[in-house]
Amino acid sequence: MFLGVDGGQSHTEAIVADEAGNILGRGIAGPSTPGIEKCETSIRQAIEGAVQAVVFPRFKAACFGMTGDGFGVKESVEKIVVADNISVIHDAPTALMGALSGRPGVVVIAGTGSVVFGRNDRNETARAGGLGYMFSDQGSGIWFSVCLIKRAIKEYDGVEGTSGLVGEVCDFFGIDNIEEVTSGYYHGSISRDRLASFAKRGVELAENGHQVAATLISEGVGALVNDIEAVRKKLGLDVFEISGVGGMFAGEHYKKTFLRTLGLLIPRSVFTSAEFGPGVGALLNAYKTSGVEIDGKLLENLRNSQQ
């Protein structure tokens, strides 16, 4: 059996399959961040859900695609899982592997955080962004939420004209004063994930004609497309496939803005809907490290057994 795990900022997914690509089980648990203890707990719970047992079998290979730098995760998973081959890598390569079924190209992850990752037909890779919302991650859920709240604070202070964002923020978080958002975040009563969840409301506002929200989406999407262009140049790509994964792409206005901007700035790119999620991408990487050929039959079995 083979194991693929996607450890993200919103949830952790484990997928177990046989050598032919037949999925035998899938488990979902909480986020893999922050902290190694939470990561270990979520990984263990996700695998328990996939194998339907607390005692895990020995795997032929296991791949863990983890958000962030994966610091300390290899030591943790070796305490949890027994496998002939264990690899712990960033979640961007596994997202690309799943989205394009192993083909070269570029993937944009825009969920709680964001990153752009690409691979060419010479197996060279390049990455842009993904260094956290304090310094990077434009176009992500946490980035968009923070931008909206910053604008709302300016409206509250009288620096900017009112657009209704103060009321939207207070209503969403169930507070009476916008200052409670910042104090709640600093003191831990509002988590990073909760903060990032406001992005969904922001996308809805843009879809309903809210100009400030729409402008911020354009800004974030533009930054992501600039990252794509940087990765394209590094890898020498000409005509290439690109796929977008993550919760931000679930918003219709966000996806339309992304596709329009991509078409204008990088017209030789071909946008492709992701075939598989990053969990299957991690599974495919586990196959690859064991020398299992990722052929049409294996991919067909994965498609059929995940439905």
Buried (B, 14 or more C-beta within 10 A) or exposed (E): BBBBBBBBBBBBBBBBBEEEBEBBBBBBBBBBBEEBEBBBBBBBBBBBBBBEEEEBEEBBBBBBBBBBEBEEBBEBBEEBBEBEBBBBBBBBBBBBBBBBBBBBBBBBBBBBBBBBBBBBEEEEBBBBBBBEBEEBBBBBBBBBBBBBBEBBBBBBEEEBEEBEBBEBBBEBBEBEEBEBBEEBBEEEEBEBBBBBBBBBBBBBBBBEEBEBBBEBBBBBBBBBBBBBBBBBEBBEBEEBBBBBBBBBBEBEBBBEBBBEBBEEEBEEBEBBEBBBBBBBBBBBBBBBBBEBEBEEEBBEBBBEBBE
